[in-house]
Amino acid sequence: MKKKLFPLTLFLLLLLTACGGGPNGAPNNGANAPEGENGAQEAALDTEKTYVVGLDDTFAPMGYRDEKGELIGFDVDLATDAAERMGITVEFQPIDWSMKETELEGGNIDFIWNGYSVTPERKEKVAFSEPYMKNRQIIVALAESPVESKADLAGKTVTVQAESSALEAVLKDEAFVESLATAPVEYGTNVEAFQDVESGRSDVIVVDEVLARYYMKEQGQEKYKILEDNFGEEEFAVGLRKDDTALLAALNEAMKAQVEDGTYDEIYTKYFAD
């Protein structure tokens, strides 16, 4: 089973700091609201507006479609519950994941909420909520593949989802990229990248662990193996526009409440428990 990011006590401590526990009572991720008597929560949310959650609807189990075509998933449930707590209405909009920050900045969506990894590059573009889950960028090969390590991939082919944190992690390892037969092969979805490995066109996929373990379970765990080497750990958080300070403060408060009353654990168990 995938482990949660932090023990709940530490998670609560971080959220309390973000939602008013800091020196100025403002979020600690660099997206501070105009200071006033009530600090970061001075502005009111527009409860008449329908807020749009942008997601990749193939990213199981965070956000994906069931056999009826309905959007479900861990992040979908978290977002739905958080919206109720904030007193706002949300709708979910599948987007081209490679355009997620552009969609946010352009006002087409209000949240990027779909296993969205916190990276230094993304921090320059968006405001992040407090992180709510830990993830790794792992390397997956077919079970019969002779590849056992990063070193074994010299002269071979790696596939990833376009504009993903997996791609960012791979590209940061310049020596590794230079050892490959070609630049990483990019696809619009992780499912397509997995299919590229299954067809033999690529040797491995670098992918979010949460998606990979779910996908392998659905397709047959015995078909794949996860290499010992990986491209590091990261955290999932929600992305918002930097000037949406009231929305950010309300979201962090809602997420804190989800942990306090056990809702986070209930949703987590629904999608990740054995």
N, C-alpha and C positions, 0 to 999 in steps of 0.2 A: 504493500500500500504506500502511496506517496505521502511523505511526511509533511505536516504543516510547517510554515515558515518559522514561526517562533513559538515557544511555550506561551500559553495564553496570558500569563502575567506580564511577560515582556511585551507582547503585542499590545496589551492595554496600556502599558507605560508609554510606548511610542505614540499611540493614538492620543493619549491624554496630553502629551507634550505638544502634538500637532494642533489639538483643538482647544488650546488655551493654557497649557501648562508651561509654555515657554516664557522667557523674560517679559515679552510684550503682549502675551496672550494671542499670538498670531501663528499661522502655519509656519513650520520650520523648513519648508522646501523652496523658499525663495520667492514664493508668490504671495506676498503680504498684501492685505487689504489696506486702504487708507485708514490711518489711525484715527480713532475717535473714542468716545466713552465706552463703546462696546467692542473696540478692537476690530479683529478680522470679521466678526459677524455683524457689523453695523448695517451693511446693506441687506435689503430683504430680497428673497427669491421671488421671481415672477411665477406665481402659481397658476397663472392663466396660460402660460406657454407649455407646449409639448416639447420636452427635451428629447433629443435623438441620440441613441447609443449606437455608435459605429462598431461593426464586428466583422470578422471573417467567419461565415457560417459553415465552414468545413473544419473548424478547429476544435474537434472533440477532445476531451469532454467539457471544454470551457464554453463553447457556443457552437451548436450544430443542429441539423434537422433530423427529427425522428422519422419513423417509417411513414408517418402521415404528412411529412413536410413541415411540421411545426418546429419553430425554433425552441430549443431547450439547451440546458447546460449549466454548469456550475456558475459561470459569470452571469448568465441570463437570470438565474434565480437570485443571485446576490444583488444584481442591479434592480430587479423588480421589487425586492424587499426594501432595499435602500430608498428607492423612490417613494414608496408608501410612507416610510419614516420621515422623509423630507417634505412630504405633502405636495409632491409634484407628479406629473404624468410623464411617462417615458414611452417611446416606441423604439423598436430595434431596426436598424438599417444595415443590411449587408453591404460592404464596400470592397473596393479593390484595396487589399491590404498595403500594397506598395504606395498608395496615395493617402494613407490614413491621416498624416499630419496636415496635408493640404486640405483634405476634407474638413478637418477640425478648424483650421485657420480661416477657411472660407465660409464658416458658419453652417455648413451642410450637416454637421453632426456636433454634438455638445460633449460627448464622452468618447474616448477610445477605451473600450472595456472588453478585453478578450484575450487574456493571457499576454498583456502588454508589458514587455520587459523594460525595466528602468536601465537606461544607459546614459553615459555622459553626453553623447550626441543628442539624444532625445530631450535631456534636461534643458538644452539650449532652446528647444522649440515649444515645449509644453510644460504645464504645471502638473506634478504628480501628486496623487493621494498618498497616504501612508501605504507601504507595501503590505500585502495580505497573503502572499504565498511565495515559497522558495521554488526555484526551478534550476535545471542544469541543461546545457546544450550537449547532448550526447551523440555518439557515433553509432549508427546501426548498420549492420551488414546482414546478408542472408546467412543462415546457419552454416551452410557448406562452404562459405567463402574462406579462403586462406588468410584473409586479412585479420590480424589480431591486435594491431596497434597503429598509431599515427605513422610510425616509421614504415610500416608495410604498405602505406598508401602512396609512396613515391612512385611516380609514373602512372598513377591510376586516376580515377575520376570520382569527384564528390558532387553530390547534388544537394540543393537547399531551396527553401522558399525565398522568392525575391523580396527584397527590402525587409528581411526579417532580422531579429537579433542573432539568429544562427549564422546568417551571412556575415553580419558585422563581426561576430566572434572569430569566424574562420579567416576573414580578411586581415584581422589584426595580427595573425600569426604569419608574417610575410615569408619566413623560411618554409613553412609548411605549404603555402600556396605555390611558391616557386618550385617545390618538389613534385607538384601534380602534373599530370599529362596536359591538362587544360585548366582554364579558370573554372571556378565552381559553376556547375550547370544550374540555372535558376528556373523555377516554375512558379506559377501563380499561387498554387496551394501545396501544402505538405503532402496531401494525398497523391497529387501528380508526381511529386518527388519520390515518394515511396514506390510508386508504380514504375518509375524509371530504374530504381534498383532491382525491383522484381523482374523486370524485362532483361536485365543484364547490361543495360546501356551505361549505368553508373555503378560503381563498386560499393559506395556507402552513401547514407544520408546523414547530415548533421541536422538535428531537430530538437525541439523542446521535449524534455523528458515526459511531461504530463501528456502531451499528445501521443508521443511514441508508444508509451506503455498501454494507453487505451487502444490505439490502432493495432498493436501487435496482439493484444488480447482478443480483439474482434476478428482478426484475420487468421489467428493461429500462432500462438507464442513459439511453437517449435520451428517455425519458418525463419526466425531471426535470432540474432545475438547482439548484445550490447557490448561494445569494446570497453576495456578498463579505462583507456584514455578518454578525455572529454575536453570540451572547450570552456569549462568554468561554470561557476554558479552565478545566479542572478535572482532578481526579485520581480514579482508581478505587482503592478499598481495600476491605477486608473489615470488616464491622461485627460487634462482639461486645458482650455485656453488660460494663459497666464493672468488675464484680467478678470477671469470669473472667480474672484476671491470669495464671494459669499457662497457660491455653489460648492467650491472646494471645502470651505469650513463646514457646511452642512453635510457634505458627503462624508468627511472624516468623522463627524459626530455620529452619523447613521451607522457607519462601519464599526465604530466603537460599541454602539448599542447592540449590534448583531452579535458581537463576541460576548458581551456581558450577559445577554439573556439566553445564550445557547443556540441562537439561530445559525450562526456561522458553522458550528459543529454539525448541526442537523443537515445543512446543505452539503457540507464537506463529505459526510458519511454517505449521503445519497449517491455521490458520483465517484468517490475514491475508496471507500471501504470494500474489503473483500466480501 
